Amino acid sequence: MNIDFVKFTKPTAEIAAAFNNWENDPMLIPLIRPNPNAEALLRRDSISVEELDERIIHNHIYLIYLQEQLVGAMDYQIDPAHLHKRVNGTAWIGIIIGEELGRGKGVGAYALQYLEQEIKLQGLKRMELGVFEFNTRALKLYQNLGYTEIVRIDAFTYWEGKMWQDIRMEKYL
């Protein structure tokens, strides 16, 4: 499998379009952002090149390419305010496989292992993430990679007619 990771340093209109497609894909919206109600699932966001440039200030972003096609992105922030467990030197991580081509092929696992290496190179010792309880594929992936559950936050996001928990997980490097 030909997978490449590129540190995202210069936003372009093409990359902004890809981010907009992923963040507004009705299949992905429930997986990537908390939604307080059914109406929130209908909300569409627009990300400009300038907003992506702003994200780079606080996020270490890596683009994921499979067979030379952009299929997703992953990122980490150091010690953000939304950490559940306040441990200095913690990387909050996120990943999105936005293109169907990259799903179900192990791209996510490979990408997360790469991200863990990058985080470790920064001298960080702990990672934390959140995953919605209905996202069983992602939950299984994180468990298989050694992440452990630290807390469940009730009524965190809406999907399929009810509120679901956010499962916070951690991993020490």
C-alpha positions in Angstrom: 0.0 0.0 0.0 1.4 3.4 -1.0 0.7 5.7 1.9 2.4 9.0 2.4 2.1 11.7 5.1 2.9 15.3 4.4 3.2 18.0 7.1 0.6 20.6 6.3 2.3 24.0 6.2 0.8 25.9 3.3 -3.0 26.0 2.7 -4.2 26.0 -0.8 -7.7 26.3 -2.4 -7.5 22.6 -3.4 -6.8 21.5 0.2 -9.5 23.8 1.6 -11.9 22.3 -0.9 -11.1 18.8 0.4 -11.5 19.9 4.0 -14.8 21.5 3.1 -16.0 18.3 1.4 -15.1 16.1 4.4 -16.5 18.5 7.0 -19.8 18.8 5.1 -20.2 15.1 4.1 -23.5 13.9 5.6 -21.9 10.5 6.3 -19.0 12.1 8.2 -20.7 15.0 10.1 -22.0 12.7 12.9 -18.5 11.2 13.3 -16.4 14.4 13.4 -18.2 17.0 15.4 -20.5 17.1 18.4 -24.1 17.9 17.4 -26.6 19.0 20.1 -29.7 18.1 18.0 -30.9 16.9 14.7 -30.8 20.4 13.2 -27.0 20.6 13.9 -26.5 17.6 11.6 -27.8 19.8 8.8 -25.3 22.6 9.4 -22.7 23.1 6.8 -19.4 24.9 7.4 -17.1 26.6 5.0 -13.4 26.7 5.7 -11.3 29.3 3.9 -7.6 29.1 3.1 -7.2 31.8 5.7 -8.9 29.8 8.3 -6.7 26.8 7.5 -3.7 29.0 7.8 -5.0 30.0 11.3 -5.4 26.3 12.3 -1.7 25.7 11.5 -0.9 28.1 14.4 -2.4 25.7 17.0 -2.4 22.4 15.3 0.3 20.1 13.8 -1.5 18.9 10.7 -0.5 16.0 8.4 -2.2 15.2 5.1 -2.8 11.6 4.3 -2.2 10.4 0.8 -3.0 6.9 -0.6 -1.8 6.1 -4.1 -0.9 9.8 -4.4 -4.5 10.9 -3.7 -5.4 13.0 -0.7 -7.7 10.8 1.4 -7.6 12.4 4.9 -5.8 14.4 7.5 -4.7 14.0 11.1 -3.5 16.5 13.6 -2.6 17.1 17.2 -2.7 20.1 19.6 -0.5 20.3 22.7 -2.3 20.8 26.0 -5.6 22.2 24.6 -8.3 23.4 27.1 -10.7 20.5 26.2 -8.5 17.8 27.6 -10.3 15.7 30.1 -7.1 14.8 32.1 -4.8 17.8 32.6 -1.4 16.4 32.2 1.3 18.8 30.8 2.7 17.6 27.6 -0.4 15.9 26.3 -1.2 15.8 22.6 -4.9 15.9 21.7 -5.2 13.9 18.5 -7.7 13.8 15.7 -8.0 12.0 12.4 -10.4 11.9 9.4 -10.3 9.6 6.5 -12.5 11.7 4.3 -12.3 9.8 1.0 -13.9 6.4 0.6 -10.7 5.2 -1.1 -8.9 5.4 2.2 -11.4 3.6 4.4 -11.3 -0.1 5.5 -7.8 -0.6 4.3 -5.7 0.0 7.4 -4.9 3.6 6.5 -6.2 4.9 9.8 -4.1 2.5 11.9 -1.0 3.2 9.8 -1.6 7.0 10.0 -2.1 7.0 13.8 1.1 5.0 14.3 2.9 7.6 12.2 1.3 10.4 14.2 2.4 8.7 17.5 6.0 8.7 16.2 5.8 12.4 15.4 4.4 13.2 18.8 7.1 11.2 20.5 9.7 13.0 18.5 8.3 16.3 20.1 9.1 14.8 23.5 5.4 14.4 24.5 4.6 11.4 26.6 0.8 11.2 26.5 -2.0 11.4 24.0 -5.8 11.9 24.5 -8.7 11.7 22.1 -12.5 11.5 22.0 -14.6 9.1 20.1 -18.4 9.0 20.0 -19.7 5.7 21.4 -21.6 4.8 18.1 -18.3 4.9 16.1 -17.5 1.3 16.9 -14.9 1.0 14.1 -12.9 3.9 15.4 -13.3 2.7 19.0 -12.0 -0.8 18.1 -9.0 0.7 16.2 -8.0 2.9 19.2 -8.3 -0.1 21.5 -6.2 -2.2 19.2 -3.5 0.5 19.1 -3.3 0.5 22.9 -5.6 3.4 23.9 -7.5 3.0 27.1 -10.8 4.5 28.2 -10.6 7.2 30.9 -14.1 8.6 31.0 -17.5 8.7 29.2 -19.2 12.0 28.9 -23.0 11.6 28.8 -25.3 13.2 26.2 -22.4 14.6 24.2 -23.7 14.3 20.6 -26.9 13.6 18.8 -27.3 11.0 16.1 -30.1 8.7 14.9 -32.7 10.0 17.2 -30.8 10.1 20.5 -27.9 11.5 22.5 -24.7 9.5 22.7 -21.6 9.5 24.9 -18.2 10.8 24.1 -15.6 8.3 25.1 -12.3 9.8 26.1 -9.2 7.7 25.7 -5.5 8.0 26.4 -2.2 6.4 25.6 1.2 6.9 27.1 4.2 6.7 24.9 
